[in-house]
Amino acid sequence: MIEKIGLYGFLSSVLLNIFLTDNFVSDLMSIASFVFILLYLWDLIKKDTVHVLVLKGITVVISAFLLAFVIMEGQKFISSFTFLNGWETLAKIVYILFVLILISIPISYINNKLENVKKETS
């Protein structure tokens, strides 16, 4: 039951976040979507140890800041090229996809290592 509330709450908060343009409401919907995701993953979170949860949280925070910085600086770099006039949007989309794929590799490696640590301790 809690998973359904989390899933449908997340979907509704994302839809409201897309269609509502007020900054306060957008921020509130972002926080609500985070809470609904935690509700959706509650059973998986309860199975992890505190050590694994702390390491996963640190990984998420560091990778989010790193990802945002790399994407913003890369878009500035792409905009500085004159030969990409007319193709900037496509180049930025390809760049964002490339960065997301590239950052997913170390994150999945860290997650696999943490899962192995959890299995060894049980």
QUIVEN-V599391 format. One record per residue. N is the residue number from 1. RES is the residue in three letters. SS is DSSP state (helix for helix, strand for strand, loop for the rest). PHI is phi in whole degrees, 0 to 359 (NA if undefined). OMEGA is omega in whole degrees, -180 to 180 (NA if undefined). Layout:
N,RES,SS,PHI,OMEGA / N,RES,SS,PHI,OMEGA
This chain:
1,MET,loop,NA,-179 / 2,ILE,helix,294,179 / 3,GLU,helix,293,179 / 4,LYS,helix,294,178 / 5,ILE,helix,298,179 / 6,GLY,helix,296,-179 / 7,LEU,helix,294,-178 / 8,TYR,helix,291,175 / 9,GLY,helix,294,177 / 10,PHE,helix,296,-180 / 11,LEU,helix,298,-180 / 12,SER,helix,290,179 / 13,SER,helix,290,176 / 14,VAL,helix,293,178 / 15,LEU,helix,296,177 / 16,LEU,helix,295,179 / 17,ASN,helix,294,179 / 18,ILE,helix,290,-172 / 19,PHE,helix,271,180 / 20,LEU,loop,266,-174 / 21,THR,loop,255,180 / 22,ASP,loop,292,-177 / 23,ASN,helix,296,-179 / 24,PHE,helix,296,-179 / 25,VAL,helix,293,178 / 26,SER,helix,297,177 / 27,ASP,helix,295,179 / 28,LEU,helix,296,179 / 29,MET,helix,291,177 / 30,SER,helix,294,178 / 31,ILE,helix,294,179 / 32,ALA,helix,295,179 / 33,SER,helix,294,176 / 34,PHE,helix,296,179 / 35,VAL,helix,295,180 / 36,PHE,helix,292,176 / 37,ILE,helix,295,177 / 38,LEU,helix,297,176 / 39,LEU,helix,296,-179 / 40,TYR,helix,295,-178 / 41,LEU,loop,263,-173 / 42,TRP,helix,301,-179 / 43,ASP,helix,295,178 / 44,LEU,helix,290,-180 / 45,ILE,helix,292,-179 / 46,LYS,helix,294,-178 / 47,LYS,helix,283,-178 / 48,ASP,loop,281,175 / 49,THR,loop,279,-180 / 50,VAL,helix,296,180 / 51,HIS,helix,300,-179 / 52,VAL,helix,294,180 / 53,LEU,helix,296,179 / 54,VAL,helix,294,179 / 55,LEU,helix,295,177 / 56,LYS,helix,294,178 / 57,GLY,helix,296,177 / 58,ILE,helix,297,178 / 59,THR,helix,298,-180 / 60,VAL,helix,295,-178 / 61,VAL,helix,295,-179 / 62,ILE,helix,295,-179 / 63,SER,helix,291,178 / 64,ALA,helix,293,178 / 65,PHE,helix,294,180 / 66,LEU,helix,296,-180 / 67,LEU,helix,296,179 / 68,ALA,helix,297,180 / 69,PHE,helix,295,-178 / 70,VAL,helix,295,-180 / 71,ILE,helix,292,-180 / 72,MET,helix,294,180 / 73,GLU,helix,292,179 / 74,GLY,helix,294,178 / 75,GLN,helix,293,175 / 76,LYS,helix,296,-180 / 77,PHE,helix,295,179 / 78,ILE,helix,295,-180 / 79,SER,helix,294,-179 / 80,SER,loop,283,178 / 81,PHE,loop,284,180 / 82,THR,loop,277,-177 / 83,PHE,loop,283,177 / 84,LEU,loop,263,179 / 85,ASN,loop,302,-178 / 86,GLY,loop,91,-179 / 87,TRP,loop,244,-176 / 88,GLU,helix,297,-178 / 89,THR,helix,297,179 / 90,LEU,helix,296,179 / 91,ALA,helix,295,179 / 92,LYS,helix,292,179 / 93,ILE,helix,294,178 / 94,VAL,helix,297,179 / 95,TYR,helix,297,-180 / 96,ILE,helix,297,178 / 97,LEU,helix,297,178 / 98,PHE,helix,299,-180 / 99,VAL,helix,294,179 / 100,LEU,helix,296,178 / 101,ILE,helix,293,-179 / 102,LEU,helix,295,-179 / 103,ILE,helix,283,-180 / 104,SER,helix,289,-179 / 105,ILE,helix,294,179 / 106,PRO,helix,292,179 / 107,ILE,helix,293,178 / 108,SER,helix,292,176 / 109,TYR,helix,296,179 / 110,ILE,helix,296,179 / 111,ASN,helix,296,178 / 112,ASN,helix,296,178 / 113,LYS,helix,296,179 / 114,LEU,helix,293,177 / 115,GLU,helix,293,177 / 116,ASN,helix,293,177 / 117,VAL,helix,297,-179 / 118,LYS,helix,295,-180 / 119,LYS,helix,291,-180 / 120,GLU,helix,291,-178 / 121,THR,helix,281,-178 / 122,SER,loop,278,NA
